[in-house]
Amino acid sequence: NKMDSPILEPSLYTVKAVLILDNDGDRLYAKYYDDTYPTVKEQKAFEKNIFNKTHRTDSEIALLEGLTVVYKSNIDLFFYVIGSSHENEIQLILSTECISALFSFCRKNVERRALLENMEGLFLAVDEIVDGGVILESDPQLVVHRVALRGDDVPLTEQTVTQVLQSAKEQIKWSLLR
């Protein structure tokens, strides 16, 4: 009987959250795109749960609390992209790779300190990758380019973002010339 099978409503919310945690599982960056975890308390509990389940494993995908969690770790940072259980894992993996790749453009090593120094750039970049929960871009070079274009319009108090983007452009240029 067709009526017994649950109908999955099509949704543009392909990403429920983007998280970056440090190696103690503390939040450095978190953006939630729906109300799966409506309060900060619930979000922090979810983040601790994710961290406890993933920080010692080598895999890149976990199913947790009915969600697909895709993650990548790098020195002292953990990058997470969370989608629903029926989400396209490859799309989530590409988004996770893109976010972590952005920082390897900027510096040889992605570290907590480098991330904290460049939060404005991170906010702009994540907004280019995921907008309102919809994955728009997973090519880190295009993201850097778009953020650089936006950076020209956005007056920021510090020049750090511009410097990071300039450095990223140089890194990309050199990687293309190799």
Salt bridges, closest charged atoms under 4 A:
ASP22 OD2 - ARG112 NE 3.26
ASP26 OD1 - LYS48 NZ 3.29
ASP34 OD2 - LYS16 NZ 2.65
GLU47 OE2 - ARG27 NH2 2.81
GLU97 OE1 - LYS72 NZ 3.76
GLU117 OE1 - ARG107 NH2 3.39
GLU117 OE2 - ARG113 NH1 3.47
ASP127 OD1 - LYS31 NZ 2.72
GLU128 OE2 - ARG150 NH1 2.90
GLU137 OE1 - ARG146 NH1 3.36
GLU170 OE1 - LYS173 NZ 3.48
